[in-house]
Amino acid sequence: MQSKDLYPYMHSVEALVKRSLSIPLVLYEKDQLAAALASAKEWKRGAADMFLKKKWCQSLLEALSPRTDWSPLSGGARRRGKGGMGGSSSPPPSSLEAGLFLRHFSEEATPSEIVAAFKQSEMKELVIAKELRARNMRKEVRAPPSAGVTFCICQKRQYGVMTQCELCKDWFHATCVASANEAREDSPMGSESGHPSVPPPKFLCPDCMRTKRPRLDKILALLVWLQKLPVRLAEGEALQCVTERAMAWQDAARALMANPAIINLLSASSNSTAAAKAQANKEKAEKLNAELKKATGRAYDMAQNSR
């Protein structure tokens, strides 16, 4: 735990603390390990409050990990069924939660190995998502009901008012996703949609919108807190990878926006006030991006070098 590079995972510390309970002696190390474990659990609670929605049956690690089981009934909302939480059976873990972090990796695992495993799952998630979108886009919501063609979290035929998910492209009954609309309004992006300059958020179904989707500036505090922990957390490493993924997308978007043709088009369609505000937002975003790169540490550098 004194190493600057490799800390023990939380589950290893937890097992050691449990073993220490049977030792009938007062030991300084017992208190130190217990304090480290308590700080790690506190971080997990803070991260869960930031990411997980109320009454959601997924764990924090599953919510932060790429999906590799994107089947029509794989999501948390569909496992619960139309009536809410439903049965008491716990959801199956994602592939990362089931093994890559806790089983295949020991305390000797390097950040580059974790980043590589995470990126491999990201690519698999992307392939599965594209296949799912292609299947759902072949569905015709206005066509007469046909055998074997189902929609929504209820997996029934189309009827009434239907809304299409921007990500998976499936169609959903308005009555089935009313709770999803409320959750979106409570999210950080939904709360800002009432501002005249912010467009309303696009609809994401309960399966696709697995977290509250906090803003990057909120995540920065979690990453700084994570760096101070003397314990490794699979959830913390997953959060680092998610943040790096978001920053990589931002870098690609900035490169595209730097195209002279796009700059001229935006300049022609905006007034001086809007241009000044856009410049201020750009500077603020660049400052946040620099802080995030510093907070994610060596894992981000290795991810950049691997691209």
Secondary structure as GFF3:
##gff-version 3
##sequence-region A 1 307
A	DSSP	alpha_helix	10	20	.	.	.	ID=ss1
A	DSSP	alpha_helix	28	51	.	.	.	ID=ss2
A	DSSP	alpha_helix	60	64	.	.	.	ID=ss3
A	DSSP	alpha_helix	76	80	.	.	.	ID=ss4
A	DSSP	alpha_helix	95	95	.	.	.	ID=ss5
A	DSSP	pi_helix	96	100	.	.	.	ID=ss6
A	DSSP	alpha_helix	111	137	.	.	.	ID=ss7
A	DSSP	beta_strand	162	164	.	.	.	ID=ss8
A	DSSP	beta_strand	171	173	.	.	.	ID=ss9
A	DSSP	alpha_helix	178	186	.	.	.	ID=ss10
A	DSSP	alpha_helix	188	191	.	.	.	ID=ss11
A	DSSP	alpha_helix	216	227	.	.	.	ID=ss12
A	DSSP	alpha_helix	234	257	.	.	.	ID=ss13
A	DSSP	alpha_helix	260	269	.	.	.	ID=ss14
A	DSSP	alpha_helix	272	296	.	.	.	ID=ss15
A	DSSP	alpha_helix	298	306	.	.	.	ID=ss16
###
